[in-house]
Every structure is written in structure tokens, then in C-alpha cells.
Amino acid sequence: MKSVAGEGRCLVTLDRGFGNRLRFPPDRYPGIVVIRVSDRVKPGELHEAIETLIQGLEQAEVTEKLWIIRRGEIQEYQPISTEDK
């Protein structure tokens, strides 16, 4: 079975753990998108997050980056450099 990275696909998840840039360095993946929603997510909240993601992908590349989506905004993170560690 091929991995997401091996197939060149971006990972889109609700799992906040993938937002850890030390454990999941964005430059080793085709892109990581973490959608941050409330614990009791409502369909409208998830729909808004997906719309935000689509708009973001129309304007920028997620390749080798970490995007955190919450409340209609995208926060973009680059890999942590060795100087930052």
C-alpha cells in the first residue's frame, strides 16, 4: 500500500496532531491541512472550513507546507529550520 506522501497527495485531516511540525515536517509531505473545528462540529462549520480550503488552493500551493484552517482563515506554516530547533 502506498503512502499519501508516496502518491503525491495532500493530507486533509481534523486530527490536530498533524499540526506538530517537528513530528510531521511539512517539507517531507505533499502538504498537510489541519481543519480546526469545535469538538461538537456542526455541518455548517465544516462546510465553511472546506470552502476556505478550496479558496486557499485557488490562490496558493500547499506543497511542503502546513495549513491550519479555522474560522474562515488559513494560517500557513513552513518547516522548522534546524536553526529554530
OpenMM code with the backbone's topology and positions (N, CA, C; nanometers):
from openmm import Vec3, app, unit

residues = "MET LYS SER VAL ALA GLY GLU GLY ARG CYS LEU VAL THR LEU ASP ARG GLY PHE GLY ASN ARG LEU ARG PHE PRO PRO ASP ARG TYR PRO GLY ILE VAL VAL ILE ARG VAL SER ASP ARG VAL LYS PRO GLY GLU LEU HIS GLU ALA ILE GLU THR LEU ILE GLN GLY LEU GLU GLN ALA GLU VAL THR GLU LYS LEU TRP ILE ILE ARG ARG GLY GLU ILE GLN GLU TYR GLN PRO ILE SER THR GLU ASP LYS".split()
positions = [
    Vec3(0.0838, -0.1180, 0.0000),
    Vec3(0.0000, 0.0000, 0.0000),
    Vec3(0.0883, 0.1244, 0.0000),
    Vec3(0.0608, 0.2159, -0.0885),
    Vec3(0.1387, 0.3386, -0.0971),
    Vec3(0.0938, 0.4372, 0.0093),
    Vec3(0.1861, 0.5225, 0.0498),
    Vec3(0.1519, 0.6260, 0.1469),
    Vec3(0.0966, 0.7482, 0.0747),
    Vec3(0.0337, 0.8358, 0.1524),
    Vec3(-0.0164, 0.9622, 0.0971),
    Vec3(0.0989, 1.0386, 0.0334),
    Vec3(0.2121, 1.0438, 0.1025),
    Vec3(0.3279, 1.1170, 0.0504),
    Vec3(0.3810, 1.0513, -0.0767),
    Vec3(0.3825, 0.9179, -0.0794),
    Vec3(0.4330, 0.8456, -0.1955),
    Vec3(0.3486, 0.8672, -0.3199),
    Vec3(0.2212, 0.8944, -0.3012),
    Vec3(0.1316, 0.9188, -0.4140),
    Vec3(0.1211, 1.0670, -0.4491),
    Vec3(0.1845, 1.1533, -0.3720),
    Vec3(0.1825, 1.2963, -0.4007),
    Vec3(0.0534, 1.3646, -0.3619),
    Vec3(-0.0200, 1.3075, -0.2666),
    Vec3(-0.1476, 1.3657, -0.2242),
    Vec3(-0.1324, 1.4435, -0.0942),
    Vec3(-0.2018, 1.5531, -0.0867),
    Vec3(-0.2057, 1.6347, 0.0347),
    Vec3(-0.2953, 1.5655, 0.1370),
    Vec3(-0.2564, 1.5695, 0.2637),
    Vec3(-0.3374, 1.5152, 0.3718),
    Vec3(-0.4271, 1.6251, 0.4265),
    Vec3(-0.5574, 1.6001, 0.4301),
    Vec3(-0.6538, 1.6921, 0.4896),
    Vec3(-0.7169, 1.6166, 0.6056),
    Vec3(-0.7060, 1.6720, 0.7269),
    Vec3(-0.7490, 1.5998, 0.8450),
    Vec3(-0.8068, 1.6926, 0.9513),
    Vec3(-0.8832, 1.6341, 1.0415),
    Vec3(-0.9313, 1.7043, 1.1606),
    Vec3(-0.8412, 1.6738, 1.2797),
    Vec3(-0.7456, 1.5839, 1.2627),
    Vec3(-0.6552, 1.5413, 1.3693),
    Vec3(-0.5493, 1.6493, 1.3943),
    Vec3(-0.5599, 1.7150, 1.5074),
    Vec3(-0.4690, 1.8261, 1.5406),
    Vec3(-0.3244, 1.7822, 1.5566),
    Vec3(-0.3020, 1.6551, 1.5814),
    Vec3(-0.1664, 1.6040, 1.5978),
    Vec3(-0.0779, 1.6256, 1.4764),
    Vec3(-0.1392, 1.6293, 1.3588),
    Vec3(-0.0608, 1.6515, 1.2372),
    Vec3(-0.0110, 1.7953, 1.2264),
    Vec3(-0.0532, 1.8822, 1.3151),
    Vec3(-0.0043, 2.0199, 1.3185),
    Vec3(0.1314, 2.0329, 1.3860),
    Vec3(0.1859, 1.9249, 1.4376),
    Vec3(0.3171, 1.9250, 1.5025),
    Vec3(0.4247, 1.9179, 1.3949),
    Vec3(0.4900, 2.0315, 1.3687),
    Vec3(0.5902, 2.0385, 1.2606),
    Vec3(0.7180, 1.9629, 1.2914),
    Vec3(0.7433, 1.9330, 1.4173),
    Vec3(0.8611, 1.8526, 1.4496),
    Vec3(0.8363, 1.7051, 1.4174),
    Vec3(0.7170, 1.6606, 1.4457),
    Vec3(0.6830, 1.5202, 1.4200),
    Vec3(0.6475, 1.4958, 1.2736),
    Vec3(0.5836, 1.5927, 1.2109),
    Vec3(0.5420, 1.5827, 1.0712),
    Vec3(0.5945, 1.7033, 0.9935),
    Vec3(0.7244, 1.7047, 0.9626),
    Vec3(0.7827, 1.8195, 0.8915),
    Vec3(0.7141, 1.8396, 0.7552),
    Vec3(0.6548, 1.9549, 0.7329),
    Vec3(0.5791, 1.9777, 0.6089),
    Vec3(0.6597, 1.9567, 0.4813),
    Vec3(0.7901, 1.9796, 0.4861),
    Vec3(0.8697, 1.9646, 0.3646),
    Vec3(0.8880, 1.8186, 0.3233),
    Vec3(0.8444, 1.7258, 0.4045),
    Vec3(0.8517, 1.5836, 0.3696),
    Vec3(0.7204, 1.5301, 0.3132),
    Vec3(0.6228, 1.6174, 0.2993),
    Vec3(0.4897, 1.5764, 0.2546),
    Vec3(0.4417, 1.6668, 0.1418),
    Vec3(0.3494, 1.6154, 0.0596),
    Vec3(0.2925, 1.6986, -0.0466),
    Vec3(0.2054, 1.8112, 0.0082),
    Vec3(0.1852, 1.8140, 0.1365),
    Vec3(0.1058, 1.9174, 0.2022),
    Vec3(0.0237, 1.8573, 0.3135),
    Vec3(0.0078, 1.9331, 0.4207),
    Vec3(-0.0741, 1.8902, 0.5337),
    Vec3(-0.1711, 2.0032, 0.5638),
    Vec3(-0.2994, 1.9694, 0.5698),
    Vec3(-0.4027, 2.0668, 0.6037),
    Vec3(-0.4761, 2.0147, 0.7264),
    Vec3(-0.4717, 2.0902, 0.8344),
    Vec3(-0.5437, 2.0551, 0.9558),
    Vec3(-0.6617, 2.1505, 0.9687),
    Vec3(-0.7808, 2.0941, 0.9688),
    Vec3(-0.9019, 2.1740, 0.9848),
    Vec3(-0.9375, 2.1749, 1.1323),
    Vec3(-0.9361, 2.2934, 1.1907),
    Vec3(-0.9673, 2.3099, 1.3330),
    Vec3(-1.1128, 2.3513, 1.3474),
    Vec3(-1.1905, 2.2664, 1.4085),
    Vec3(-1.3310, 2.2939, 1.4343),
    Vec3(-1.3594, 2.2621, 1.5805),
    Vec3(-1.4761, 2.3005, 1.6261),
    Vec3(-1.5123, 2.2727, 1.7648),
    Vec3(-1.5286, 2.1221, 1.7863),
    Vec3(-1.5233, 2.0800, 1.9106),
    Vec3(-1.5369, 1.9378, 1.9423),
    Vec3(-1.6707, 1.8814, 1.8955),
    Vec3(-1.7722, 1.9628, 1.9024),
    Vec3(-1.9053, 1.9224, 1.8542),
    Vec3(-1.9337, 1.9966, 1.7242),
    Vec3(-1.8639, 1.9551, 1.6221),
    Vec3(-1.8701, 2.0241, 1.4931),
    Vec3(-2.0097, 2.0151, 1.4329),
    Vec3(-2.0520, 2.1261, 1.3783),
    Vec3(-2.1796, 2.1338, 1.3077),
    Vec3(-2.1499, 2.1313, 1.1577),
    Vec3(-2.2413, 2.0777, 1.0788),
    Vec3(-2.2177, 2.0699, 0.9340),
    Vec3(-2.1797, 2.2039, 0.8711),
    Vec3(-2.2420, 2.3121, 0.9145),
    Vec3(-2.2102, 2.4435, 0.8580),
    Vec3(-2.0669, 2.4850, 0.8855),
    Vec3(-2.0166, 2.4502, 1.0024),
    Vec3(-1.8789, 2.4842, 1.0391),
    Vec3(-1.7801, 2.4080, 0.9508),
    Vec3(-1.8075, 2.2810, 0.9274),
    Vec3(-1.7213, 2.2009, 0.8416),
    Vec3(-1.7301, 2.2486, 0.6966),
    Vec3(-1.8484, 2.2835, 0.6531),
    Vec3(-1.8668, 2.3355, 0.5172),
    Vec3(-1.7862, 2.4640, 0.4976),
    Vec3(-1.7906, 2.5541, 0.5960),
    Vec3(-1.7140, 2.6785, 0.5881),
    Vec3(-1.5638, 2.6493, 0.5786),
    Vec3(-1.5159, 2.5529, 0.6547),
    Vec3(-1.3737, 2.5184, 0.6526),
    Vec3(-1.3328, 2.4633, 0.5158),
    Vec3(-1.4163, 2.3795, 0.4572),
    Vec3(-1.3862, 2.3235, 0.3254),
    Vec3(-1.3873, 2.4341, 0.2198),
    Vec3(-1.4809, 2.5255, 0.2286),
    Vec3(-1.4842, 2.6396, 0.1355),
    Vec3(-1.3568, 2.7240, 0.1498),
    Vec3(-1.3130, 2.7440, 0.2718),
    Vec3(-1.1887, 2.8193, 0.2961),
    Vec3(-1.0710, 2.7471, 0.2331),
    Vec3(-1.0660, 2.6151, 0.2473),
    Vec3(-0.9593, 2.5356, 0.1870),
    Vec3(-0.9612, 2.5494, 0.0354),
    Vec3(-1.0769, 2.5375, -0.0254),
    Vec3(-1.0880, 2.5488, -0.1714),
    Vec3(-1.0404, 2.6856, -0.2183),
    Vec3(-1.0818, 2.7907, -0.1506),
    Vec3(-1.0379, 2.9260, -0.1868),
    Vec3(-0.8865, 2.9400, -0.1717),
    Vec3(-0.8327, 2.8818, -0.0664),
    Vec3(-0.6881, 2.8870, -0.0451),
    Vec3(-0.6117, 2.8165, -0.1549),
    Vec3(-0.6630, 2.7008, -0.1986),
    Vec3(-0.5955, 2.6250, -0.3044),
    Vec3(-0.6033, 2.6957, -0.4390),
    Vec3(-0.7026, 2.7796, -0.4575),
    Vec3(-0.7125, 2.8576, -0.5807),
    Vec3(-0.6086, 2.9694, -0.5851),
    Vec3(-0.5567, 3.0080, -0.4692),
    Vec3(-0.4639, 3.1204, -0.4616),
    Vec3(-0.3194, 3.0802, -0.4336),
    Vec3(-0.2986, 2.9617, -0.3770),
    Vec3(-0.1626, 2.9244, -0.3355),
    Vec3(-0.1450, 2.7734, -0.3390),
    Vec3(-0.0207, 2.7321, -0.3312),
    Vec3(0.0158, 2.5903, -0.3260),
    Vec3(0.0354, 2.5488, -0.1806),
    Vec3(-0.0111, 2.4312, -0.1468),
    Vec3(0.0078, 2.3785, -0.0118),
    Vec3(0.1293, 2.2850, -0.0060),
    Vec3(0.1883, 2.2564, -0.1200),
    Vec3(0.3002, 2.1639, -0.1274),
    Vec3(0.4108, 2.2009, -0.0287),
    Vec3(0.4504, 2.1009, 0.0517),
    Vec3(0.5569, 2.1141, 0.1522),
    Vec3(0.5263, 2.2201, 0.2579),
    Vec3(0.3964, 2.2443, 0.2818),
    Vec3(0.3558, 2.3416, 0.3834),
    Vec3(0.2518, 2.2781, 0.4746),
    Vec3(0.2330, 2.3408, 0.5873),
    Vec3(0.1267, 2.3052, 0.6792),
    Vec3(0.0277, 2.4199, 0.6814),
    Vec3(-0.0976, 2.3892, 0.6541),
    Vec3(-0.2035, 2.4881, 0.6650),
    Vec3(-0.2939, 2.4494, 0.7809),
    Vec3(-0.3225, 2.5455, 0.8666),
    Vec3(-0.4201, 2.5279, 0.9723),
    Vec3(-0.5395, 2.6156, 0.9344),
    Vec3(-0.6559, 2.5535, 0.9210),
    Vec3(-0.7764, 2.6270, 0.8825),
    Vec3(-0.8677, 2.6368, 1.0038),
    Vec3(-0.9069, 2.7607, 1.0353),
    Vec3(-1.0043, 2.7826, 1.1432),
    Vec3(-1.0730, 2.9166, 1.1225),
    Vec3(-1.2006, 2.9176, 1.1496),
    Vec3(-1.2836, 3.0391, 1.1424),
    Vec3(-1.2642, 3.1177, 1.0130),
    Vec3(-1.2620, 3.0497, 0.9008),
    Vec3(-1.2528, 3.1175, 0.7722),
    Vec3(-1.1152, 3.1713, 0.7375),
    Vec3(-1.0135, 3.1315, 0.8124),
    Vec3(-0.8765, 3.1789, 0.7864),
    Vec3(-0.7826, 3.0605, 0.7676),
    Vec3(-0.6759, 3.0855, 0.6932),
    Vec3(-0.5711, 2.9854, 0.6761),
    Vec3(-0.4430, 3.0423, 0.7348),
    Vec3(-0.3860, 2.9676, 0.8273),
    Vec3(-0.2533, 3.0018, 0.8785),
    Vec3(-0.1562, 2.9067, 0.8109),
    Vec3(-0.0538, 2.9614, 0.7499),
    Vec3(0.0430, 2.8808, 0.6767),
    Vec3(0.1733, 2.8724, 0.7549),
    Vec3(0.2248, 2.7510, 0.7662),
    Vec3(0.3498, 2.7280, 0.8375),
    Vec3(0.4487, 2.6590, 0.7469),
    Vec3(0.5705, 2.7001, 0.7538),
    Vec3(0.6788, 2.6380, 0.6804),
    Vec3(0.7466, 2.5355, 0.7726),
    Vec3(0.8299, 2.4498, 0.7180),
    Vec3(0.9053, 2.3571, 0.8036),
    Vec3(0.9895, 2.4345, 0.9034),
    Vec3(1.0138, 2.3750, 1.0185),
    Vec3(1.1014, 2.4352, 1.1185),
    Vec3(1.2444, 2.4118, 1.0733),
    Vec3(1.3207, 2.5196, 1.0624),
    Vec3(1.4600, 2.5053, 1.0191),
    Vec3(1.5440, 2.4522, 1.1342),
    Vec3(1.6588, 2.4009, 1.1026),
    Vec3(1.7482, 2.3476, 1.2060),
    Vec3(1.7926, 2.4569, 1.3015),
    Vec3(1.7913, 2.5822, 1.2562),
    Vec3(1.8276, 2.6933, 1.3443),
    Vec3(1.7198, 2.7190, 1.4481),
    Vec3(1.5927, 2.6848, 1.4162),
    Vec3(1.4810, 2.7081, 1.5063),
    Vec3(1.4678, 2.6015, 1.6141),
    Vec3(1.5300, 2.4865, 1.5942),
    Vec3(1.5154, 2.3735, 1.6872),
    Vec3(1.5926, 2.3935, 1.8145),
] * unit.nanometer
topology = app.Topology()
chain = topology.addChain("A")
for resn in residues:
    res = topology.addResidue(resn, chain)
    for name in ("N", "CA", "C"):
        topology.addAtom(name, app.Element.getBySymbol(name[0]), res)
